[in-house]
Amino acid sequence: MNGAESLVRTLVGGGVNVCFTNPGTSEMHFVAALDKVDGMRCVLALFEGVVTGAADGYWRLTDRPAATLLHLGPGLGNGLANLHNAKKANSGIVNIVGEHATYHIKYDAPLTADIAGIAQPMSHWVKTSTHANQVAADGAEAIAVASTPPGQIATLILPGDTAWHEGSGAALVPAPPARPKVAEEVVKNAADVLTPGQGAMLLLSGEGLRERGLALAGAIAHKTGARILAQGSNARLQRGAGRVPVERVPFPVLQAVDVLKPVQRLILVGAKPPVAFFAYPDRPSILTQEGCAIHTLTSLADDTIDALERLADAVGAKITEAPVQQPSRPEMPSGGLNPDKIAAILGNLIPENAIVVDESVTTGRGFYPLTAGAPPHDWLQNMGGSIGYGMPVAVGAAVACPDRKVLALVGDGSGMYTVQALWTMAREGLDVTVAIWANRTYQILKGEFANVGAGNPGHKARDMLDIDRPDLDWVALAKGMGVPASRAEDCETLSKQLQKGMATAGPYLLEVVL
Amino acid sequence: MNGAESLVRTLVGGGVNVCFTNPGTSEMHFVAALDKVDGMRCVLALFEGVVTGAADGYWRLTDRPAATLLHLGPGLGNGLANLHNAKKANSGIVNIVGEHATYHIKYDAPLTADIAGIAQPMSHWVKTSTHANQVAADGAEAIAVASTPPGQIATLILPGDTAWHEGSGAALVPAPPARPKVAEEVVKNAADVLTPGQGAMLLLSGEGLRERGLALAGAIAHKTGARILAQGSNARLQRGAGRVPVERVPFPVLQAVDVLKPVQRLILVGAKPPVAFFAYPDRPSILTQEGCAIHTLTSLADDTIDALERLADAVGAKITEAPVQQPSRPEMPSGGLNPDKIAAILGNLIPENAIVVDESVTTGRGFYPLTAGAPPHDWLQNMGGSIGYGMPVAVGAAVACPDRKVLALVGDGSGMYTVQALWTMAREGLDVTVAIWANRTYQILKGEFANVGAGNPGHKARDMLDIDRPDLDWVALAKGMGVPASRAEDCETLSKQLQKGMATAGPYLLEVVL
């Protein structure tokens, strides 16, 4: 078998069963191998940002890497923004990037570029295969790296001749290392810091926000009187009725400072010390008060569930005593739409076991509280701040979990970066309902314009912040990519159409005009 | 004035009067400065690949750099593929990339990334401003670098605090260096190599393909009996009735080898030694015969017009004697569409002084001969091979030349990478007619699959090469972004609709179903 086939067999053998692709000439042998090897599902996207975002979403729901297949430096470049988001989410991904044949690179043909250089800023590991008989071993290493907790970006560059020459056969992929358990003194220190609970807070991310992590943290907080809070953005947060509810650090700096003001002792549980998303001339970068002591229970890579179990034991907390969210549905609103009414409609209609991919930006600031009492669901957020993550991550989530409804909540500005995702949803019949918040503006930037001290935008500045003239017609865009769609301008219509989306076994798009 | 304003004033003073933008929080002071400084036209795009491609197109038509405004590492990442194409086209561009405030970078907020690392592979020059009072001087240097022949990519990274703190006032931009003139012995050597003309060829690119360069090369060939040929891809080629006609190196390797087989002495005039676009297992990388002597008259940076004038003198060639293309329009075809009939329709309808941006890939292989006798027009090609260049370059060309009709010929696969360009065409009322060749497949890859020796694609491979299921509806996509559009499935309709596009003062899209 050739190098490409040895790689595909290594991937399948290593549990990588999905490949999101946008291939070109240099990847044709990899594509050809798909028909020779069983067990690999290939999902085509028409733009590479969809490819990498989908791989991010796939990891978040499965804790297993998908592969991507990208075409040389520019193809990788197009995927870079969502690789950035995936890297910040610590999603494990195996990127396969085609390259010219080794002997052809020196001729500087049009597509020649420094692929490793492009990969480096958004990868934890980059390697270029040099011989066909090394491709399988390199692929196995890439899978191992990608699977190493908490998840990493591994980029394997595959010159054409290493794909088409005789390879080695499949390589065995070592089992990923277990998450390290933190030392006893770390748990003991956390227990000491927590007692008394007054002024103490557990700041959670990663496994701490899965159902069991939250239950343990909730029990500890209940027992000690400490507070729990989630990071501002999280890759996956399990919430809804019957689970321990948790608020998040707010995005606006002054609100975040306010929430963290009473905290004298902060214990990080897979979370990072809270800092502002951006710097502003007259606001702090660090969101905690000066003098707040910051302790680390676990990093994102550590075995957080184990650490929380031991901490619960140390403080005598019982998981059964953690206060959980009661089921509740807000009152169904009527009439004209605004963000709060949309939140209430979502709170009414999120189905059990849904996966909510939230890229609502300004429209969604108030979604969280009104959806807290919905049936249990997962809530996914943008970890890298590069907009255009929502629909691609929804693609990956839907491929990962074909039996769950995915609800992608996306601002119109955000949606346009990776609008091509709709086509992949249509082709694969993915069970995604997309709601586009059509406020016809980069609304967040209007606030940020003032926040950075730039005053009020003048005529030319407003032109760079509004995305009207012409208004985007999302129903037409969806139709153009084969996704059924409709438009809602009031609560009654939105509610009816969202129910229609939930009842549709496949993609559906709502343009929600604000 | 603050650093951002000092930069905008420096740009305007340095002749940079257009900025293609997709800004975020870290660029708000730059955006605010636009309302304080006259003389800068800002053009918003909804995706950064449109931004960078537009700047490429703008340079090609004006030989002056535009600025881009991009949002941190991921925004630059989204623009990277078309920066790659622009770099390979040697288009001068001044990228302004926002960055976190200098003191905020260390906190590793979500959008923090190695911006310089991302910029490096696609830039000739990268600099991060460190103080507000250096921003203007850094901007002036960026303009000088971008304007240095043959044109370069300069990337200036602008931390938020260098934008908002008090700056230095505008900096003066030095005049770009003149193109170097080649030494007399280089011209003399070329003259010797050319005589006798039998077996000699001038391979042209850059200025050699502008009207005057071609006239001189045509005269030299006419006098000496040498042949002239253009590079396979060229940033801008001036052709049509009354100009010296020139063929190009074909894309398929075996055809290219055939064309170059009789060449014993090749003189490069702004061109690179001809090599294959990709490597294939059983085909050569170098397209010239072994033993073909390759001489360089000019590099792309040199003063090619001067060198050709001196070479013409040396061989006694008179520009008035160069044989030029006679006006001719092919017979108008009828009935069902195929690539040759489309070529004939284009040959009939390309208007005088049009700018043709060609990203037709397989559909356009035969466009060139049948359009040769159309009225004088410019022909622009993809220089870096990263598809998705066509519509963005058309945006930049239309901004650069509001009095000329731009005709963007784009494959459906290519068009999807940067489909957001349609919105910018609509917003700015750009005079672009877009023809989408809707063959519902990455047709080129079907040929390449065989060329690389992968045999015939199986079921799963074909799924990665076809972009049907569902078919894209380009009329709906255009409508979704405010561009009027129609669909043609036969010659009569295409001809009528293309004429309608030519008569429309603004964007118009044709979906041409093959």
Chai-1 contact restraints between the chains, C-beta under 6 A:
chainA,res_idxA,chainB,res_idxB,connection_type,confidence,min_distance_angstrom,max_distance_angstrom,comment,restraint_id
A,T21,B,M464,contact,1.0,0.0,6.0,A-B,restraint_1
A,P23,B,M464,contact,1.0,0.0,6.0,A-B,restraint_2
A,T25,B,F278,contact,1.0,0.0,6.0,A-B,restraint_3
A,T25,B,E448,contact,1.0,0.0,6.0,A-B,restraint_4
A,M28,B,E448,contact,1.0,0.0,6.0,A-B,restraint_5
A,M28,B,F449,contact,1.0,0.0,6.0,A-B,restraint_6
A,M28,B,V452,contact,1.0,0.0,6.0,A-B,restraint_7
A,M28,B,A454,contact,1.0,0.0,6.0,A-B,restraint_8
A,H29,B,A454,contact,1.0,0.0,6.0,A-B,restraint_9
A,V31,B,A461,contact,1.0,0.0,6.0,A-B,restraint_10
A,V31,B,M464,contact,1.0,0.0,6.0,A-B,restraint_11
A,A32,B,A454,contact,1.0,0.0,6.0,A-B,restraint_12
A,A32,B,A461,contact,1.0,0.0,6.0,A-B,restraint_13
A,L34,B,K460,contact,1.0,0.0,6.0,A-B,restraint_14
A,D35,B,G458,contact,1.0,0.0,6.0,A-B,restraint_15
A,D35,B,K460,contact,1.0,0.0,6.0,A-B,restraint_16
A,D35,B,A461,contact,1.0,0.0,6.0,A-B,restraint_17
A,C42,B,K460,contact,1.0,0.0,6.0,A-B,restraint_18
A,C42,B,M464,contact,1.0,0.0,6.0,A-B,restraint_19
A,L44,B,M464,contact,1.0,0.0,6.0,A-B,restraint_20
A,L46,B,M416,contact,1.0,0.0,6.0,A-B,restraint_21
A,F47,B,Y417,contact,1.0,0.0,6.0,A-B,restraint_22
A,P74,B,A81,contact,1.0,0.0,6.0,A-B,restraint_23
A,P74,B,H84,contact,1.0,0.0,6.0,A-B,restraint_24
A,P74,B,S386,contact,1.0,0.0,6.0,A-B,restraint_25
A,G77,B,L80,contact,1.0,0.0,6.0,A-B,restraint_26
A,G77,B,A81,contact,1.0,0.0,6.0,A-B,restraint_27
A,N78,B,A81,contact,1.0,0.0,6.0,A-B,restraint_28
A,L80,B,G77,contact,1.0,0.0,6.0,A-B,restraint_29
A,A81,B,P74,contact,1.0,0.0,6.0,A-B,restraint_30
A,A81,B,G77,contact,1.0,0.0,6.0,A-B,restraint_31
A,A81,B,N78,contact,1.0,0.0,6.0,A-B,restraint_32
A,H84,B,P74,contact,1.0,0.0,6.0,A-B,restraint_33
A,H84,B,A113,contact,1.0,0.0,6.0,A-B,restraint_34
A,K88,B,P110,contact,1.0,0.0,6.0,A-B,restraint_35
A,H100,B,A279,contact,1.0,0.0,6.0,A-B,restraint_36
A,A101,B,A279,contact,1.0,0.0,6.0,A-B,restraint_37
A,H104,B,A279,contact,1.0,0.0,6.0,A-B,restraint_38
A,H104,B,S285,contact,1.0,0.0,6.0,A-B,restraint_39
A,Y107,B,V275,contact,1.0,0.0,6.0,A-B,restraint_40
A,Y107,B,S285,contact,1.0,0.0,6.0,A-B,restraint_41
A,A109,B,V275,contact,1.0,0.0,6.0,A-B,restraint_42
A,A109,B,F277,contact,1.0,0.0,6.0,A-B,restraint_43
A,P110,B,K88,contact,1.0,0.0,6.0,A-B,restraint_44
A,P110,B,G384,contact,1.0,0.0,6.0,A-B,restraint_45
A,P110,B,G385,contact,1.0,0.0,6.0,A-B,restraint_46
A,L111,B,G385,contact,1.0,0.0,6.0,A-B,restraint_47
A,A113,B,H84,contact,1.0,0.0,6.0,A-B,restraint_48
A,A113,B,P121,contact,1.0,0.0,6.0,A-B,restraint_49
A,D114,B,P121,contact,1.0,0.0,6.0,A-B,restraint_50
A,G117,B,P121,contact,1.0,0.0,6.0,A-B,restraint_51
A,I118,B,P121,contact,1.0,0.0,6.0,A-B,restraint_52
A,P121,B,A113,contact,1.0,0.0,6.0,A-B,restraint_53
A,P121,B,D114,contact,1.0,0.0,6.0,A-B,restraint_54
A,P121,B,G117,contact,1.0,0.0,6.0,A-B,restraint_55
A,P121,B,I118,contact,1.0,0.0,6.0,A-B,restraint_56
A,G160,B,A279,contact,1.0,0.0,6.0,A-B,restraint_57
A,W164,B,P281,contact,1.0,0.0,6.0,A-B,restraint_58
A,V275,B,Y107,contact,1.0,0.0,6.0,A-B,restraint_59
A,V275,B,A109,contact,1.0,0.0,6.0,A-B,restraint_60
A,F277,B,A109,contact,1.0,0.0,6.0,A-B,restraint_61
A,F278,B,T25,contact,1.0,0.0,6.0,A-B,restraint_62
A,A279,B,H100,contact,1.0,0.0,6.0,A-B,restraint_63
A,A279,B,A101,contact,1.0,0.0,6.0,A-B,restraint_64
A,A279,B,H104,contact,1.0,0.0,6.0,A-B,restraint_65
A,A279,B,G160,contact,1.0,0.0,6.0,A-B,restraint_66
A,P281,B,W164,contact,1.0,0.0,6.0,A-B,restraint_67
A,S285,B,H104,contact,1.0,0.0,6.0,A-B,restraint_68
A,S285,B,Y107,contact,1.0,0.0,6.0,A-B,restraint_69
A,G384,B,P110,contact,1.0,0.0,6.0,A-B,restraint_70
A,G385,B,P110,contact,1.0,0.0,6.0,A-B,restraint_71
A,G385,B,L111,contact,1.0,0.0,6.0,A-B,restraint_72
A,S386,B,P74,contact,1.0,0.0,6.0,A-B,restraint_73
A,M416,B,L46,contact,1.0,0.0,6.0,A-B,restraint_74
A,M416,B,Q420,contact,1.0,0.0,6.0,A-B,restraint_75
A,Y417,B,F47,contact,1.0,0.0,6.0,A-B,restraint_76
A,Q420,B,M416,contact,1.0,0.0,6.0,A-B,restraint_77
A,A426,B,P470,contact,1.0,0.0,6.0,A-B,restraint_78
A,R427,B,R469,contact,1.0,0.0,6.0,A-B,restraint_79
A,E448,B,T25,contact,1.0,0.0,6.0,A-B,restraint_80
A,E448,B,M28,contact,1.0,0.0,6.0,A-B,restraint_81
A,F449,B,M28,contact,1.0,0.0,6.0,A-B,restraint_82
A,V452,B,M28,contact,1.0,0.0,6.0,A-B,restraint_83
A,A454,B,M28,contact,1.0,0.0,6.0,A-B,restraint_84
A,A454,B,H29,contact,1.0,0.0,6.0,A-B,restraint_85
A,A454,B,A32,contact,1.0,0.0,6.0,A-B,restraint_86
A,G458,B,D35,contact,1.0,0.0,6.0,A-B,restraint_87
A,K460,B,L34,contact,1.0,0.0,6.0,A-B,restraint_88
A,K460,B,D35,contact,1.0,0.0,6.0,A-B,restraint_89
A,K460,B,C42,contact,1.0,0.0,6.0,A-B,restraint_90
A,A461,B,V31,contact,1.0,0.0,6.0,A-B,restraint_91
A,A461,B,A32,contact,1.0,0.0,6.0,A-B,restraint_92
A,A461,B,L34,contact,1.0,0.0,6.0,A-B,restraint_93
A,A461,B,D35,contact,1.0,0.0,6.0,A-B,restraint_94
A,M464,B,T21,contact,1.0,0.0,6.0,A-B,restraint_95
A,M464,B,P23,contact,1.0,0.0,6.0,A-B,restraint_96
A,M464,B,V31,contact,1.0,0.0,6.0,A-B,restraint_97
A,M464,B,C42,contact,1.0,0.0,6.0,A-B,restraint_98
A,M464,B,L44,contact,1.0,0.0,6.0,A-B,restraint_99
A,R469,B,R427,contact,1.0,0.0,6.0,A-B,restraint_100
A,P470,B,A426,contact,1.0,0.0,6.0,A-B,restraint_101
A,P470,B,G482,contact,1.0,0.0,6.0,A-B,restraint_102
A,D473,B,G480,contact,1.0,0.0,6.0,A-B,restraint_103
A,A476,B,A476,contact,1.0,0.0,6.0,A-B,restraint_104
A,A476,B,K479,contact,1.0,0.0,6.0,A-B,restraint_105
A,A476,B,G480,contact,1.0,0.0,6.0,A-B,restraint_106
A,L477,B,G480,contact,1.0,0.0,6.0,A-B,restraint_107
A,K479,B,A476,contact,1.0,0.0,6.0,A-B,restraint_108
A,G480,B,D473,contact,1.0,0.0,6.0,A-B,restraint_109
A,G480,B,A476,contact,1.0,0.0,6.0,A-B,restraint_110
A,G480,B,L477,contact,1.0,0.0,6.0,A-B,restraint_111
A,G480,B,G480,contact,1.0,0.0,6.0,A-B,restraint_112
A,G482,B,P470,contact,1.0,0.0,6.0,A-B,restraint_113
